[in-house]
């Protein structure tokens, strides 16, 4: 009887679980995941370091900025630079000028770029390939080559030192035309062909069919245009003869003298100028990724 009970206990006792070894390829994949994550963090810190340094420098007193060795973290926080930048230059006027300049150029460029891109992508007309080649040539032409003739032309029309004089030459862009053309080529033609069967005109197809589908690309290109014109220094600096008609980059350049650079005021003004671009990007970040992915410009 005892032997029977011992046999029963032995047969019902569960065996201890066996340890399974992790396959070598899984261990290698885990190591590479950690290495990639660490490398990504290091690269992100390196890219963001100038912005981090600018942010902390804006809150440092002048004695702390020029001290040696330099430190990232301020020894003493101050808001005096933000107060002085509003008193030394007409900062509010420069902000409004920059918003009008960058915003107007962005909206007008999106309209004209999309119309030209739709014609190059969807309308079969004689000389279309020639026009496309000319657009690509303009894309490779440096802006500085046309700077002096363009200034002489605008000066002849009396548009120098005015916001319209800065906006008109930027109303269309070769990069924007090529960018949107690539996106329009990726759209299926079934919807517009159905609209043509229903009797829709080309303008109606463009405005009611193509443009709603092009929202990610339009927002992405809008960010490119807004950021470029918001941060542009050379063109507004040449076209504006006084601070009242200048933009933020041209106004902030006044703090960079031949012998003295007022780093505190420059960093405070640059930090305030950076905020609209950051807000714009945060609002359209999902459409920005979708627009880049669908145009082939990776």
Secondary structure, 3 states (H helix, E strand, C coil): CHHHHHHHHHHHCCCCCCCCCCCHHHHHHHHHHHHHHHHHHHHHHHHHHHHHHHHHHHCECHHHHCCCCCCCCCCCECCHHHHHHHHHCCHHHHHHHHHHHHHHHHHHHHHHHHHHHHHHHHCCCCCHHHHHHHHHHHHHCCHHHHHHHHHHHHHHCCCCCCHHHHHHCCCCCHHHHHHHHHHHHHCCCHHHHHHHHCCCCHHHHHHHHHHHHCHHHHHHHHHHHHHHHHHCCHHHHHHCCCHHHCCHHHHHHHHECCCCECHHHHHHHHHHHHHHHHHHHHHHHHHHHHHHHHHCCC
